[in-house]
Amino acid sequence: MTNSEKYRFLQNLRDSNSISLDNCREALEKIGNMKYNYGDYLITEPVNYDEELKRLPGADYDLCCALFSTVLREDHFNNGTFAKRHEAGEILSILDRMLLLLSDNK
């Protein structure tokens, strides 16, 4: 999938009124950017999700994908955290950063 196609796909997700854990997981998998090895990108041990997300403003595209994958995985261990992060605007912040980086590389 090209960067332009990824951009359109993620923009449609961002603009939808149905951002959910399943939709986001499906989107990352569909565009081929789910980072199953997300731990390779993290700098905290044990994982401190809040500290990791502070890296978002300077993150490159791969790190954004890893952070997004991390947040999706976090919900598996701590049910309900995705919804809380979405309410706090963190999911949209990740999507916005990804879209910005993709727009620079279309």
Number of C-alpha atoms within 10 A of each C-alpha: 9 11 16 14 13 22 22 15 16 21 15 11 18 17 10 9 8 11 15 15 20 10 12 21 16 13 17 18 13 13 16 12 18 22 20 12 11 18 15 10 16 20 12 11 7 7 13 11 14 10 12 16 19 10 15 19 11 10 18 14 17 15 19 26 23 22 26 26 22 24 23 20 18 16 16 13 9 9 10 12 17 20 16 12 15 15 11 11 11 18 23 17 16 20 20 16 18 24 22 13 17 20 14 8 11 11
